[in-house]
Amino acid sequence: MSLEAQLEANTKAVNRLAEIMEKGGAVTGSAKATGGASTAKPKHTDKEVTSAVVKVKKKHGDDAAKELIKTVGKADKLAEVKPENYDALYDAAVAKEAEDAEDAGGGL
């Protein structure tokens, strides 16, 4: 993936995370319409979310991964994250993992 493509993907993820955070976390339009209980199936599976969080842990450490789980996943442990928070946590983890991506390439 080119640097430009990585930057574009990172920008999209950061914008999505900002949108999620502005809405108070993982509450989406469909959740608001149903009184807070989301009936929509998450786009990402628990395995995808776990993989994304593990990448953050490997690149940024335990504290960064735990912070995402607590603040975005609304849980103390990854296994306790509810499906309605999967997409927000996945997007946040992808954005966090992409941080400093240009430094990892060994560029100037």
N, CA, C and O atoms as CSV, one atom per row, in Angstrom:
chain,resi,resn,atom,element,x,y,z
A,1,MET,N,N,0.851,-1.167,0.000
A,1,MET,CA,C,0.000,0.000,0.000
A,1,MET,C,C,0.902,1.236,0.000
A,1,MET,O,O,1.850,1.317,0.781
A,2,SER,N,N,0.611,2.177,-0.858
A,2,SER,CA,C,1.421,3.386,-0.949
A,2,SER,C,C,1.213,4.273,0.272
A,2,SER,O,O,0.232,4.132,1.002
A,3,LEU,N,N,2.148,5.185,0.476
A,3,LEU,CA,C,2.039,6.116,1.592
A,3,LEU,C,C,0.772,6.955,1.479
A,3,LEU,O,O,0.097,7.213,2.475
A,4,GLU,N,N,0.453,7.379,0.254
A,4,GLU,CA,C,-0.760,8.176,0.047
A,4,GLU,C,C,-2.009,7.385,0.414
A,4,GLU,O,O,-2.925,7.925,1.033
A,5,ALA,N,N,-2.050,6.127,0.041
A,5,ALA,CA,C,-3.198,5.282,0.359
A,5,ALA,C,C,-3.297,5.060,1.869
A,5,ALA,O,O,-4.391,5.052,2.432
A,6,GLN,N,N,-2.148,4.880,2.516
A,6,GLN,CA,C,-2.141,4.708,3.963
A,6,GLN,C,C,-2.636,5.977,4.661
A,6,GLN,O,O,-3.415,5.911,5.612
A,7,LEU,N,N,-2.177,7.119,4.181
A,7,LEU,CA,C,-2.616,8.385,4.765
A,7,LEU,C,C,-4.113,8.589,4.571
A,7,LEU,O,O,-4.803,9.055,5.477
A,8,GLU,N,N,-4.610,8.241,3.395
A,8,GLU,CA,C,-6.041,8.375,3.129
A,8,GLU,C,C,-6.853,7.458,4.045
A,8,GLU,O,O,-7.875,7.867,4.597
A,9,ALA,N,N,-6.388,6.216,4.201
A,9,ALA,CA,C,-7.082,5.269,5.077
A,9,ALA,C,C,-7.048,5.760,6.523
A,9,ALA,O,O,-8.037,5.656,7.248
A,10,ASN,N,N,-5.901,6.295,6.930
A,10,ASN,CA,C,-5.769,6.810,8.286
A,10,ASN,C,C,-6.688,8.009,8.497
A,10,ASN,O,O,-7.338,8.123,9.536
A,11,THR,N,N,-6.740,8.888,7.526
A,11,THR,CA,C,-7.610,10.063,7.625
A,11,THR,C,C,-9.064,9.646,7.753
A,11,THR,O,O,-9.800,10.203,8.568
A,12,LYS,N,N,-9.483,8.678,6.961
A,12,LYS,CA,C,-10.863,8.194,7.045
A,12,LYS,C,C,-11.154,7.603,8.421
A,12,LYS,O,O,-12.216,7.844,8.996
A,13,ALA,N,N,-10.207,6.829,8.943
A,13,ALA,CA,C,-10.409,6.209,10.249
A,13,ALA,C,C,-10.472,7.264,11.355
A,13,ALA,O,O,-11.298,7.172,12.263
A,14,VAL,N,N,-9.598,8.260,11.271
A,14,VAL,CA,C,-9.596,9.320,12.277
A,14,VAL,C,C,-10.889,10.130,12.206
A,14,VAL,O,O,-11.471,10.470,13.235
A,15,ASN,N,N,-11.330,10.433,10.996
A,15,ASN,CA,C,-12.594,11.166,10.838
A,15,ASN,C,C,-13.759,10.362,11.387
A,15,ASN,O,O,-14.654,10.921,12.021
A,16,ARG,N,N,-13.759,9.061,11.151
A,16,ARG,CA,C,-14.823,8.187,11.662
A,16,ARG,C,C,-14.788,8.165,13.190
A,16,ARG,O,O,-15.828,8.226,13.845
A,17,LEU,N,N,-13.573,8.077,13.750
A,17,LEU,CA,C,-13.428,8.078,15.202
A,17,LEU,C,C,-13.927,9.393,15.786
A,17,LEU,O,O,-14.615,9.394,16.807
A,18,ALA,N,N,-13.592,10.504,15.155
A,18,ALA,CA,C,-14.057,11.819,15.630
A,18,ALA,C,C,-15.579,11.884,15.605
A,18,ALA,O,O,-16.201,12.404,16.531
A,19,GLU,N,N,-16.170,11.356,14.545
A,19,GLU,CA,C,-17.630,11.332,14.419
A,19,GLU,C,C,-18.248,10.497,15.544
A,19,GLU,O,O,-19.254,10.887,16.136
A,20,ILE,N,N,-17.640,9.359,15.827
A,20,ILE,CA,C,-18.130,8.473,16.884
A,20,ILE,C,C,-18.015,9.154,18.243
A,20,ILE,O,O,-18.942,9.101,19.051
A,21,MET,N,N,-16.891,9.785,18.489
A,21,MET,CA,C,-16.670,10.437,19.773
A,21,MET,C,C,-17.611,11.629,19.963
A,21,MET,O,O,-18.057,11.891,21.080
A,22,GLU,N,N,-17.914,12.342,18.892
A,22,GLU,CA,C,-18.853,13.453,18.975
A,22,GLU,C,C,-20.245,12.975,19.376
A,22,GLU,O,O,-21.006,13.711,20.004
A,23,LYS,N,N,-20.567,11.753,19.012
A,23,LYS,CA,C,-21.872,11.182,19.333
A,23,LYS,C,C,-21.867,10.493,20.696
A,23,LYS,O,O,-22.836,9.828,21.062
A,24,GLY,N,N,-20.794,10.648,21.435
A,24,GLY,CA,C,-20.728,10.085,22.776
A,24,GLY,C,C,-20.303,8.639,22.815
A,24,GLY,O,O,-20.689,7.918,23.735
A,25,GLY,N,N,-19.539,8.198,21.872
A,25,GLY,CA,C,-19.054,6.824,21.868
A,25,GLY,C,C,-19.639,6.042,20.725
A,25,GLY,O,O,-19.556,6.469,19.573
A,26,ALA,N,N,-20.228,4.909,21.019
A,26,ALA,CA,C,-20.679,3.998,19.982
A,26,ALA,C,C,-22.157,4.140,19.639
A,26,ALA,O,O,-22.675,3.341,18.860
A,27,VAL,N,N,-22.842,5.114,20.186
A,27,VAL,CA,C,-24.263,5.271,19.902
A,27,VAL,C,C,-24.438,5.828,18.499
A,27,VAL,O,O,-23.917,6.894,18.172
A,28,THR,N,N,-25.175,5.098,17.676
A,28,THR,CA,C,-25.396,5.509,16.293
A,28,THR,C,C,-26.831,5.981,16.121
A,28,THR,O,O,-27.638,5.909,17.048
A,29,GLY,N,N,-27.134,6.459,14.934
A,29,GLY,CA,C,-28.494,6.920,14.651
A,29,GLY,C,C,-29.522,5.838,14.900
A,29,GLY,O,O,-30.592,6.121,15.440
A,30,SER,N,N,-29.226,4.606,14.519
A,30,SER,CA,C,-30.181,3.525,14.730
A,30,SER,C,C,-30.360,3.225,16.218
A,30,SER,O,O,-31.448,2.848,16.651
A,31,ALA,N,N,-29.301,3.392,16.992
A,31,ALA,CA,C,-29.403,3.146,18.423
A,31,ALA,C,C,-30.261,4.207,19.097
A,31,ALA,O,O,-31.055,3.896,19.985
A,32,LYS,N,N,-30.106,5.452,18.679
A,32,LYS,CA,C,-30.910,6.524,19.252
A,32,LYS,C,C,-32.395,6.303,18.959
A,32,LYS,O,O,-33.245,6.578,19.806
A,33,ALA,N,N,-32.701,5.812,17.772
A,33,ALA,CA,C,-34.091,5.604,17.374
A,33,ALA,C,C,-34.745,4.496,18.200
A,33,ALA,O,O,-35.967,4.482,18.351
A,34,THR,N,N,-33.950,3.572,18.733
A,34,THR,CA,C,-34.500,2.461,19.500
A,34,THR,C,C,-34.296,2.649,20.994
A,34,THR,O,O,-34.382,1.694,21.765
A,35,GLY,N,N,-34.026,3.884,21.397
A,35,GLY,CA,C,-33.863,4.154,22.822
A,35,GLY,C,C,-32.526,3.719,23.373
A,35,GLY,O,O,-32.410,3.480,24.575
A,36,GLY,N,N,-31.505,3.610,22.527
A,36,GLY,CA,C,-30.166,3.289,23.001
A,36,GLY,C,C,-29.743,1.859,22.724
A,36,GLY,O,O,-28.554,1.555,22.811
A,37,ALA,N,N,-30.656,0.979,22.398
A,37,ALA,CA,C,-30.296,-0.400,22.105
A,37,ALA,C,C,-30.185,-0.573,20.597
A,37,ALA,O,O,-31.183,-0.525,19.879
A,38,SER,N,N,-28.967,-0.774,20.131
A,38,SER,CA,C,-28.742,-0.917,18.700
A,38,SER,C,C,-29.208,-2.289,18.224
A,38,SER,O,O,-28.875,-3.311,18.823
A,39,THR,N,N,-29.975,-2.298,17.149
A,39,THR,CA,C,-30.424,-3.561,16.579
A,39,THR,C,C,-29.613,-3.908,15.340
A,39,THR,O,O,-29.763,-5.000,14.792
A,40,ALA,N,N,-28.758,-2.997,14.888
A,40,ALA,CA,C,-27.952,-3.238,13.696
A,40,ALA,C,C,-26.809,-4.185,14.037
A,40,ALA,O,O,-26.197,-4.092,15.102
A,41,LYS,N,N,-26.537,-5.092,13.115
A,41,LYS,CA,C,-25.432,-6.016,13.275
A,41,LYS,C,C,-24.136,-5.267,12.998
A,41,LYS,O,O,-24.065,-4.518,12.024
A,42,PRO,N,N,-23.109,-5.446,13.825
A,42,PRO,CA,C,-21.851,-4.747,13.582
A,42,PRO,C,C,-21.213,-5.184,12.269
A,42,PRO,O,O,-21.377,-6.325,11.836
A,43,LYS,N,N,-20.482,-4.262,11.641
A,43,LYS,CA,C,-19.783,-4.574,10.394
A,43,LYS,C,C,-18.582,-5.478,10.642
A,43,LYS,O,O,-18.167,-6.226,9.757
A,44,HIS,N,N,-18.026,-5.406,11.849
A,44,HIS,CA,C,-16.815,-6.152,12.170
A,44,HIS,C,C,-17.109,-7.239,13.198
A,44,HIS,O,O,-17.921,-7.055,14.105
A,45,THR,N,N,-16.437,-8.367,13.038
A,45,THR,CA,C,-16.612,-9.494,13.956
A,45,THR,C,C,-15.724,-9.309,15.186
A,45,THR,O,O,-14.832,-8.461,15.211
A,46,ASP,N,N,-15.995,-10.123,16.197
A,46,ASP,CA,C,-15.158,-10.076,17.387
A,46,ASP,C,C,-13.709,-10.435,17.069
A,46,ASP,O,O,-12.787,-9.914,17.697
A,47,LYS,N,N,-13.506,-11.316,16.104
A,47,LYS,CA,C,-12.143,-11.691,15.705
A,47,LYS,C,C,-11.417,-10.524,15.043
A,47,LYS,O,O,-10.227,-10.318,15.280
A,48,GLU,N,N,-12.126,-9.761,14.218
A,48,GLU,CA,C,-11.526,-8.589,13.577
A,48,GLU,C,C,-11.166,-7.529,14.613
A,48,GLU,O,O,-10.109,-6.903,14.539
A,49,VAL,N,N,-12.056,-7.339,15.571
A,49,VAL,CA,C,-11.808,-6.360,16.632
A,49,VAL,C,C,-10.601,-6.799,17.460
A,49,VAL,O,O,-9.720,-5.991,17.755
A,50,THR,N,N,-10.563,-8.061,17.827
A,50,THR,CA,C,-9.438,-8.588,18.601
A,50,THR,C,C,-8.133,-8.409,17.853
A,50,THR,O,O,-7.141,-7.970,18.434
A,51,SER,N,N,-8.120,-8.740,16.584
A,51,SER,CA,C,-6.915,-8.594,15.775
A,51,SER,C,C,-6.443,-7.144,15.728
A,51,SER,O,O,-5.248,-6.875,15.851
A,52,ALA,N,N,-7.370,-6.214,15.552
A,52,ALA,CA,C,-7.017,-4.794,15.491
A,52,ALA,C,C,-6.444,-4.317,16.824
A,52,ALA,O,O,-5.472,-3.562,16.842
A,53,VAL,N,N,-7.030,-4.747,17.931
A,53,VAL,CA,C,-6.549,-4.338,19.252
A,53,VAL,C,C,-5.185,-4.962,19.547
A,53,VAL,O,O,-4.332,-4.319,20.159
A,54,VAL,N,N,-4.976,-6.191,19.124
A,54,VAL,CA,C,-3.683,-6.851,19.319
A,54,VAL,C,C,-2.581,-6.103,18.552
A,54,VAL,O,O,-1.459,-5.976,19.041
A,55,LYS,N,N,-2.905,-5.618,17.365
A,55,LYS,CA,C,-1.927,-4.832,16.601
A,55,LYS,C,C,-1.554,-3.552,17.345
A,55,LYS,O,O,-0.388,-3.157,17.360
A,56,VAL,N,N,-2.538,-2.909,17.961
A,56,VAL,CA,C,-2.263,-1.705,18.760
A,56,VAL,C,C,-1.357,-2.083,19.934
A,56,VAL,O,O,-0.395,-1.377,20.236
A,57,LYS,N,N,-1.671,-3.189,20.585
A,57,LYS,CA,C,-0.875,-3.634,21.733
A,57,LYS,C,C,0.575,-3.877,21.329
A,57,LYS,O,O,1.496,-3.486,22.045
A,58,LYS,N,N,0.776,-4.518,20.194
A,58,LYS,CA,C,2.133,-4.814,19.734
A,58,LYS,C,C,2.900,-3.556,19.362
A,58,LYS,O,O,4.099,-3.457,19.619
A,59,LYS,N,N,2.214,-2.599,18.759
A,59,LYS,CA,C,2.890,-1.388,18.272
A,59,LYS,C,C,3.015,-0.306,19.337
A,59,LYS,O,O,4.038,0.375,19.406
A,60,HIS,N,N,1.982,-0.138,20.172
A,60,HIS,CA,C,1.939,0.978,21.112
A,60,HIS,C,C,1.934,0.556,22.582
A,60,HIS,O,O,2.022,1.408,23.466
A,61,GLY,N,N,1.832,-0.745,22.853
A,61,GLY,CA,C,1.896,-1.232,24.225
A,61,GLY,C,C,0.539,-1.530,24.845
A,61,GLY,O,O,-0.513,-1.179,24.310
A,62,ASP,N,N,0.606,-2.193,25.998
A,62,ASP,CA,C,-0.597,-2.609,26.729
A,62,ASP,C,C,-1.487,-1.433,27.112
A,62,ASP,O,O,-2.708,-1.492,26.971
A,63,ASP,N,N,-0.859,-0.364,27.598
A,63,ASP,CA,C,-1.654,0.773,28.076
A,63,ASP,C,C,-2.511,1.381,26.974
A,63,ASP,O,O,-3.660,1.749,27.218
A,64,ALA,N,N,-1.967,1.491,25.764
A,64,ALA,CA,C,-2.725,2.065,24.641
A,64,ALA,C,C,-3.912,1.169,24.290
A,64,ALA,O,O,-5.013,1.660,24.042
A,65,ALA,N,N,-3.687,-0.137,24.270
A,65,ALA,CA,C,-4.768,-1.070,23.953
A,65,ALA,C,C,-5.852,-1.046,25.038
A,65,ALA,O,O,-7.045,-1.036,24.734
A,66,LYS,N,N,-5.428,-1.037,26.292
A,66,LYS,CA,C,-6.394,-1.007,27.397
A,66,LYS,C,C,-7.211,0.280,27.386
A,66,LYS,O,O,-8.407,0.266,27.675
A,67,GLU,N,N,-6.558,1.392,27.053
A,67,GLU,CA,C,-7.258,2.677,26.999
A,67,GLU,C,C,-8.356,2.648,25.933
A,67,GLU,O,O,-9.461,3.135,26.171
A,68,LEU,N,N,-8.059,2.082,24.763
A,68,LEU,CA,C,-9.079,1.967,23.710
A,68,LEU,C,C,-10.240,1.084,24.166
A,68,LEU,O,O,-11.405,1.420,23.955
A,69,ILE,N,N,-9.917,-0.032,24.783
A,69,ILE,CA,C,-10.960,-0.952,25.243
A,69,ILE,C,C,-11.869,-0.246,26.243
A,69,ILE,O,O,-13.090,-0.389,26.193
A,70,LYS,N,N,-11.263,0.514,27.148
A,70,LYS,CA,C,-12.050,1.177,28.191
A,70,LYS,C,C,-12.851,2.356,27.638
A,70,LYS,O,O,-14.046,2.473,27.913
A,71,THR,N,N,-12.204,3.232,26.858
A,71,THR,CA,C,-12.878,4.461,26.433
A,71,THR,C,C,-13.810,4.251,25.245
A,71,THR,O,O,-14.906,4.811,25.216
A,72,VAL,N,N,-13.398,3.467,24.283
A,72,VAL,CA,C,-14.203,3.274,23.075
A,72,VAL,C,C,-15.047,2.003,23.174
A,72,VAL,O,O,-16.216,1.993,22.788
A,73,GLY,N,N,-14.446,0.934,23.694
A,73,GLY,CA,C,-15.171,-0.332,23.817
A,73,GLY,C,C,-16.110,-0.374,25.001
A,73,GLY,O,O,-16.948,-1.269,25.102
A,74,LYS,N,N,-15.974,0.601,25.911
A,74,LYS,CA,C,-16.854,0.711,27.086
A,74,LYS,C,C,-16.817,-0.554,27.943
A,74,LYS,O,O,-17.844,-1.009,28.447
A,75,ALA,N,N,-15.593,-1.122,28.101
A,75,ALA,CA,C,-15.445,-2.349,28.878
A,75,ALA,C,C,-14.074,-2.351,29.554
A,75,ALA,O,O,-13.174,-1.609,29.160
A,76,ASP,N,N,-13.933,-3.190,30.568
A,76,ASP,CA,C,-12.650,-3.323,31.246
A,76,ASP,C,C,-11.736,-4.328,30.546
A,76,ASP,O,O,-10.512,-4.229,30.630
A,77,LYS,N,N,-12.338,-5.290,29.859
A,77,LYS,CA,C,-11.574,-6.325,29.150
A,77,LYS,C,C,-12.109,-6.457,27.738
A,77,LYS,O,O,-13.282,-6.189,27.479
A,78,LEU,N,N,-11.244,-6.870,26.830
A,78,LEU,CA,C,-11.639,-7.045,25.438
A,78,LEU,C,C,-12.799,-8.034,25.313
A,78,LEU,O,O,-13.704,-7.825,24.506
A,79,ALA,N,N,-12.778,-9.086,26.091
A,79,ALA,CA,C,-13.838,-10.104,26.034
A,79,ALA,C,C,-15.193,-9.570,26.492
A,79,ALA,O,O,-16.226,-10.178,26.212
A,80,GLU,N,N,-15.194,-8.433,27.198
A,80,GLU,CA,C,-16.435,-7.858,27.710
A,80,GLU,C,C,-17.034,-6.789,26.796
A,80,GLU,O,O,-18.101,-6.253,27.094
A,81,VAL,N,N,-16.359,-6.475,25.686
A,81,VAL,CA,C,-16.869,-5.465,24.751
A,81,VAL,C,C,-18.137,-6.011,24.098
A,81,VAL,O,O,-18.154,-7.132,23.590
A,82,LYS,N,N,-19.184,-5.212,24.118
A,82,LYS,CA,C,-20.462,-5.629,23.533
A,82,LYS,C,C,-20.442,-5.420,22.024
A,82,LYS,O,O,-19.753,-4.527,21.530
A,83,PRO,N,N,-21.190,-6.232,21.292
A,83,PRO,CA,C,-21.216,-6.128,19.824
A,83,PRO,C,C,-21.545,-4.725,19.304
A,83,PRO,O,O,-21.043,-4.326,18.253
A,84,GLU,N,N,-22.380,-3.974,20.025
A,84,GLU,CA,C,-22.715,-2.632,19.542
A,84,GLU,C,C,-21.509,-1.680,19.589
A,84,GLU,O,O,-21.557,-0.590,19.019
A,85,ASN,N,N,-20.425,-2.094,20.270
A,85,ASN,CA,C,-19.217,-1.269,20.330
A,85,ASN,C,C,-18.094,-1.791,19.439
A,85,ASN,O,O,-17.022,-1.190,19.384
A,86,TYR,N,N,-18.326,-2.902,18.742
A,86,TYR,CA,C,-17.285,-3.497,17.896
A,86,TYR,C,C,-16.782,-2.527,16.831
A,86,TYR,O,O,-15.574,-2.340,16.682
A,87,ASP,N,N,-17.690,-1.919,16.099
A,87,ASP,CA,C,-17.275,-1.062,14.983
A,87,ASP,C,C,-16.483,0.148,15.456
A,87,ASP,O,O,-15.476,0.510,14.847
A,88,ALA,N,N,-16.928,0.768,16.531
A,88,ALA,CA,C,-16.217,1.934,17.062
A,88,ALA,C,C,-14.830,1.532,17.549
A,88,ALA,O,O,-13.855,2.238,17.293
A,89,LEU,N,N,-14.737,0.416,18.240
A,89,LEU,CA,C,-13.444,-0.041,18.748
A,89,LEU,C,C,-12.529,-0.443,17.598
A,89,LEU,O,O,-11.338,-0.131,17.610
A,90,TYR,N,N,-13.078,-1.128,16.614
A,90,TYR,CA,C,-12.274,-1.514,15.450
A,90,TYR,C,C,-11.712,-0.277,14.755
A,90,TYR,O,O,-10.517,-0.212,14.467
A,91,ASP,N,N,-12.573,0.704,14.484
A,91,ASP,CA,C,-12.134,1.925,13.803
A,91,ASP,C,C,-11.079,2.671,14.614
A,91,ASP,O,O,-10.099,3.168,14.059
A,92,ALA,N,N,-11.280,2.747,15.917
A,92,ALA,CA,C,-10.317,3.433,16.778
A,92,ALA,C,C,-8.983,2.691,16.807
A,92,ALA,O,O,-7.923,3.316,16.793
A,93,ALA,N,N,-9.036,1.369,16.849
A,93,ALA,CA,C,-7.809,0.574,16.871
A,93,ALA,C,C,-7.043,0.706,15.556
A,93,ALA,O,O,-5.818,0.824,15.561
A,94,VAL,N,N,-7.754,0.687,14.442
A,94,VAL,CA,C,-7.105,0.857,13.136
A,94,VAL,C,C,-6.450,2.235,13.051
A,94,VAL,O,O,-5.330,2.363,12.555
A,95,ALA,N,N,-7.141,3.252,13.530
A,95,ALA,CA,C,-6.584,4.607,13.512
A,95,ALA,C,C,-5.340,4.691,14.398
A,95,ALA,O,O,-4.336,5.285,14.006
A,96,LYS,N,N,-5.407,4.103,15.581
A,96,LYS,CA,C,-4.272,4.129,16.504
A,96,LYS,C,C,-3.104,3.342,15.939
A,96,LYS,O,O,-1.959,3.784,16.036
A,97,GLU,N,N,-3.369,2.193,15.356
A,97,GLU,CA,C,-2.309,1.354,14.804
A,97,GLU,C,C,-1.624,2.054,13.635
A,97,GLU,O,O,-0.430,1.858,13.406
A,98,ALA,N,N,-2.370,2.864,12.899
A,98,ALA,CA,C,-1.819,3.574,11.747
A,98,ALA,C,C,-0.965,4.773,12.148
A,98,ALA,O,O,-0.212,5.289,11.322
A,99,GLU,N,N,-1.065,5.219,13.377
A,99,GLU,CA,C,-0.249,6.345,13.840
A,99,GLU,C,C,1.221,6.011,13.671
A,99,GLU,O,O,1.649,4.886,13.929
A,100,ASP,N,N,1.979,6.989,13.240
A,100,ASP,CA,C,3.410,6.859,13.023
A,100,ASP,C,C,3.744,5.821,11.964
A,100,ASP,O,O,4.855,5.290,11.956
A,101,ALA,N,N,2.802,5.518,11.066
A,101,ALA,CA,C,3.047,4.520,10.013
A,101,ALA,C,C,4.186,4.960,9.101
A,101,ALA,O,O,4.963,4.127,8.634
A,102,GLU,N,N,4.291,6.258,8.845
A,102,GLU,CA,C,5.347,6.728,7.971
A,102,GLU,C,C,6.729,6.547,8.605
A,102,GLU,O,O,7.712,6.399,7.878
A,103,ASP,N,N,6.833,6.553,9.927
A,103,ASP,CA,C,8.109,6.350,10.600
A,103,ASP,C,C,8.547,4.890,10.528
A,103,ASP,O,O,9.743,4.600,10.498
A,104,ALA,N,N,7.593,3.982,10.499
A,104,ALA,CA,C,7.908,2.562,10.474
A,104,ALA,C,C,8.520,2.119,9.154
A,104,ALA,O,O,9.156,1.067,9.095
A,105,GLY,N,N,8.342,2.897,8.095
A,105,GLY,CA,C,8.870,2.535,6.789
A,105,GLY,C,C,10.346,2.792,6.625
A,105,GLY,O,O,10.908,2.457,5.582
A,106,GLY,N,N,11.001,3.378,7.618
A,106,GLY,CA,C,12.436,3.625,7.539
A,106,GLY,C,C,12.787,4.750,6.595
A,106,GLY,O,O,13.888,4.784,6.045
A,107,GLY,N,N,11.868,5.666,6.405
A,107,GLY,CA,C,12.104,6.798,5.503
A,107,GLY,C,C,13.055,7.804,6.099
A,107,GLY,O,O,13.746,7.527,7.079
A,108,LEU,N,N,13.084,8.960,5.505
A,108,LEU,CA,C,14.004,10.012,5.947
A,108,LEU,C,C,13.690,10.456,7.294
A,108,LEU,O,O,14.364,11.338,7.826
